[in-house]
Amino acid sequence: QILGTGMDTQDTAPSILLFFDKQRFIFNAGEGLQRFCTEHKIKLSKIDHIFFTRVCSETAGGLPGLVLTLAGMGDEGMSVNIWGPSDLDFLAGAMKSFIPNRAMLHTHSFGVEHSASSSQSTEATVTIDDEVVRISAMFVKPRYNNEARNSTDINSKPGDTAIVYSCELAEIKGKFDPGKAQALGLERGPKYRELQLGNSVKTVAGRMVHPSEVLDPPIPGPIVLLVDCPTQYHMHELFLLQSLSRFYEDSSCQTENAKKVNCIIHLGPSSVTNTVDYQNWMKSFGTTQHIMAGHENKNMEVPILKGSARISSRLNFVCPQLFPSSGFWPVEPANGIDLEKNKSTSFQACESVAAANLLKFRLRPYAQLGLDRASIPSLFSYEEIVDELISEIPEIKEVPEQISKFWQSSVDQKNALAPAGKHMLMVEEPWISKDSCLPDILDEQGNLAKFQDDSSLRESVWRKRPKGNSETPCCVENATREDMEITFLGTGSSQPSKYRNVSSIYINLFARGGMLLDCGEGTLGQLKRRFGVSGADEAVKNLRCIWISHIHADHHTGLARVLALRSKLLNGVPHKPLLVIGPKQLLRFLNAYSTLEDLDMQFLDCRQTLKPSVEELLGDNATESATTQLENTMFAPGSRMENYNKKPSSPKDTTALANLKEVLHESGLEILYSVPVVHCAQAFGVVLRAKEKVSSAGKAIPGWKVVYSGDTRPCPALVDASRDATVLIHEATFEDSMKDEAIARNHSTTKEAIAVGTSAGAYRIILTHFSQRYPKIPVFDEEDMHKTCIAFDLMSVNLADLPVLPKVLPHLKLLFKDEMVVEESDEVLEAVV
């Protein structure tokens, strides 16, 4: 069965599921596999083995998250056997940097002797051989011609090795013929059963009767080949693969070992599989059923994650200003494929079908051998989803017009500014005053007001709370739509779910490039869903920096895929390595992983980007008071982060620091600095502040300020860093009633997150990183939301739209009025029986 991960977004390889009554095998585990299986009710806990056709981010990006999820199942956790070429050892070594127990990784690497030799081996490597199936592996290495040798990537990486797998099922015994048995003198009875089991028996007359005398000839077991030919450089070696010759249908050289292949699944991209040479090679298998499962344009038409696309479409209908992505996108040529050129190939010469999501090829029973389309999801469209929504919630039909009035009101009021320049862009709720509701909230929450060093939130922040800050900030009032936009690529916590991906935020600086804050698994796929296939490629090429908050897998396992794609897209184009800022442990993973693929990055430890260090780098002397204040809060004796200061800091990387300075200049930023927070060892938040600009009237306009908390408990360091922020993006993993769990896991509740932003005088607060127990919309108290909004996947918040943001939330809540916790029954699809 085809598991169509990446079929619509082309960010990752599809997976192939081979399943029997008691065994299940998956070939390839690209990013998004967990989320795909959640969507389609496929139980990953029943997977016995995972095989890789290549070991790289495209085929194995989902493995780290998958291993960690399985390890968390049941009382003792579960594991899966992982198979791949010797390159798999590099990936396992890289994953050890954040997978705590080495025993979780049951890896079986094969073909070490092939690592430095040619692919030409007459024998395939047998990996599984039991009474059900025999799985063998054949190696295909790229061969570069002389013209390509001036390329910088000519020294092939281990991850360039591709594997062709043959899956041969046991032969089917011939049908028992009672007539033949009777003719040999056997009466009906137990001896018939013995013969059917393959045992010889004696007649009454003493004649030995063998099974071959009473059974029809055995039927050869079905054979499936999985062929991954990722580039045209692999084709020559693939075509010469001697261990495949026994599967070719050539009447002039039939041998005793010749075997008929029933199905070949081609995983290579259409830019390879549509070439004349490849098509001619496919013909050598005769009447085999070919399934083209690589990146094909026709596979992009329907979103693979229907539940997520359904939510995106509904949000887009209600508020296209914040949700410009409808969940559907126009089909566009991928990887520079010339559609007209492809039409001229001999594609129709073979028995070929394009893979569809959940398409099956049945192997048993033999009578049903062949394609089975019964599980393929029905087609659906944006219009159908909107019609369903209006039928379900009739009053929603008026909401888009009501919401659009907020934007029109914003424009009208901006145009009607008084000559004196009095700011009246929007009618804003007043800031919470010291005498209003926030102190009551803090009192009701008990130790909400207490930090890890027992200092009072109220005491530490109210003395510096801004006064008279009820007006729209100048940077917002004078914003253009190409200053800055925040796109939420993942707003869930822990692991991907049906409706929310794991953490990632894209800061779009338009002409000045962009940045990623955290990069959980599936980040690239989310970029493609938001900006389209080619638009996402442009965003990746124009990245200035990726900042990672901490080493937990839901915040960084999409990083290698993004870096590898950027390196590929910019190959042959003059460019600099991408600056990656993160905790020191992340460097160990990236260094080990770079053995497999070119990541083309430069690393900078978060501890070298604390505010005093960055200010010193930029020429501002860090004040003693700032350093002292940091030590007296986060690292005070007895605090939970006391041991942080005891770890030796990395020696300063002057090259990376210089690169940071250049990145800030190119991005139009005045400063970027990391803030230690309370979550795990070396966990950080980040502050971005833009340079001031000059208005048409010659007035200096302060730059915007965005603060992202990462994962954290409320803490003074973050409150201080968030002072007068234009936007504070704060995690709100738990609802207010789960405060004890929030404390135990070093996360924040909704009310705590809002209190941090309000205390710091942040203009707008956007909550994210919701527990996956809230599948669509988290639980919140509307009384607290007067300057706060909840983030959804693929939501884009433009700097110019911040005044309107809180007004939209009540309308979004209407959208989910009956779906706060329960999933709709019509989404259930049993993909695997």
PyMOL commands that set and color helices and strands:
alter all, ss='L'
color gray80, all
select helices_A, chain A and resi 33-39+44-46+57-60+63-71+88-95+102-104+112-114+146-150+158-160+178-183+190-196+211-214+232-239+242-247+251-253+270-273+276-283+297-300+306-318+339-343+347-349+366-368+382-392+394-415+437-444+446-449+457-462+474-477+510-512+523-531+533-541+553-555+559-569+584-593+606-609+611-617+624-633+642-646+654-667+716-721+736-744+750-760+782-784+799-815+825-827
alter helices_A, ss='H'
color red, helices_A
select strands_A, chain A and resi 2-3+15-19+24-27+49-51+81-85+106-110+125-129+133-140+162-169+201-202+208-209+223-227+263-266+289-292+352-354+360-362+370-372+485-490+504-508+514-519+543-547+578-582+601-605+669-676+684-690+693-694+700-701+705-708+727-731+764-768+788-790+795-798
alter strands_A, ss='S'
color yellow, strands_A
deselect
rebuild
show_as cartoon
